[in-house]
Amino acid sequence: MTAHATPDATTPGTAITTSVPARLDRLPWSRWHWTVVIGLGTVWILDGLEVTVVGNIAGRLSESGSGLPVTSGEVTGLAAALYVAGACSGALFFGRLTDKYGRKKLFIVTLAVYLAATALTGLSFSSWWFFAFRFLTGFGIGGEYAAINSAIDELIPAAFRGRVDLIINGSFWLGAVGGSLLSLVMLDTDIFPMDVGWRLTFALGVVLGLVILLVRRHVPESPRWLFIHGRGKEAEDLVASIERRVEAEKGHGLPPPEGEITIHQRGPVTFREIARTVFSRYRRRAVLGLSLFIGQAFLYNAITFGFGAILTTFFDVSTSRTGYFFAVIAAGNFIGPLVLGKLFDTVGRRVMISSTYLLSGVLLFGTAWLFGAGRLTATTLTACWAVVLFFASAGASSAYLTVSEIFPMETRAMAIAFFYALGTAAGGISGPLLFSDLTSSGVVGDTVLAFRIGALLMCLAGLVAAFLAVRAEGRSLESIAEPLSAKRPDPVPATAE
């Protein structure tokens, strides 16, 4: 790194030239990258496990003797909406802190909040306690979305960034499979009393989360964040240590990095600067991010949260057996990003984002027609949903990838938080409240309407992506969106892509 002043100086205007981003992007895949993936990405498995368990125990919690005076509709409607409201609030609160104080500090704090709230949910003795800690659990996971996605994208090489981001976000559904199967055991009253089994599922999630917390302690701060915030020497030393580990593993030296970037030290980015950057300079990208999040939020937070209720209402599936069906659609959700993820790095972002959204929307319209015509059973409805979500999951995961890579470094976590919060508030709070009434009414036409709303929003988001998605595959984050602190010989144009 070449600096025109002390490398770790924080004096505004101090110019620093560094090759840290290029050095990170030219690394081959290694065991060190797996450490990052395991330490940061595995929390999505826990999130999937818990969210799925809550959906599957909705029927049990409404039964006499569960220990909680709540209805199934309150669990899939009010509790789900509060969870999402907490996630939106947590994303905004922790997103700002992540950009200001660093990725590492916040991805430790957010996991701790999430685990504490999960544990206290399992101790619920009244409906208000259960609802309050569903909100706080969401508060922690919202912070995770901002801190984790920004850290992952800044640590993973450009050539692998798309598929890794998609698979990590898609790993939520591995937890969903586990949660579905776990609920089968925990809801079996021959094994556990009615008021005990559902509590133990939350306790197990806490134990697994503590293991992840121990692994996460070894994941470093983002070198990109370090040099932007006046800690250039620390960033340089960290990247050098990573390079030595990779060279030792591969048994040969690394090619020279291609390109440098010059930044000048500056104070914290204000909310006014963030708003001006996102909505003026990158307004087309803002429309893209919002569209993607609203589409996927309606589909997932509204309809899939109520899948168990649909099975019990229309197909007389026992509450103790809904887990089998949900495990199938959860598997489809994970396999989608796993199979399609590489194509986001090779075929490209625009084609893959638009096609996954459009395909899932069209297939869901078809499912709605079949359901309305009475041609589906519990098994065939589940099969249809598995196919729909194979594509929808890859699309939904690409929403997080998109907003984390198309805005400048200094605003990355806040951008993730903002679009997640705004899109999810539109689709994930109103969705469960609206669709819990539609899907639990027992009227086929109401559920068909719910399916069609989700399908329409996915198709509209796909059309927006077809025109506005950014070709970010294989490109460094700095070339996709130049840091605000980058040295510029000319004035910044009023608008950009």
Secondary structure, 3 states (H helix, E strand, C coil): CEECCCCCCCCCCCEEEECHHHHHHCCCCCHHHHHHHHHHHCHHHHHHHHHHHHHHCHHHHCCCCCCCCCCHHHHHHHHHHHHHHHHHHHHHHHHHHHHHHCHHHHHHHHHHHHHHHHHHHHCCCCHHHHHHHHHHHHHHHHHHHHHHHHHHHHHCCCCCHHHHHHHHHHCHHHHHHHHHHHHHHHCCCCCCCCCCHHHHHHHHHHHHHHHHHHHHCCCCCCHHHHHHCCCHHHHHHHHHHHHHHHHHHHCCCCCCCCCCEEEECCCCCCHHHHHHHHHHHCHHHHHHHHHHHHHHHHHHHHHHHHHHHHHHHHHCCCCCCHHHHHHHHHHHHHHHHHHHHHHHHHCCHHHHHHHHHHHHHHHHHHHHHHHHCCCCCHHHHHHHHHHHHHHHHHHHHHHHHHHHHCCCHHHHHHHHHHHHHHHHHHHHHHHHHHHHHHHHCCCHHHHHHHHHHHHHHHHHHHHHHHHHCCCCCCCCHHHHCCCCCECCCCCCCCCCC
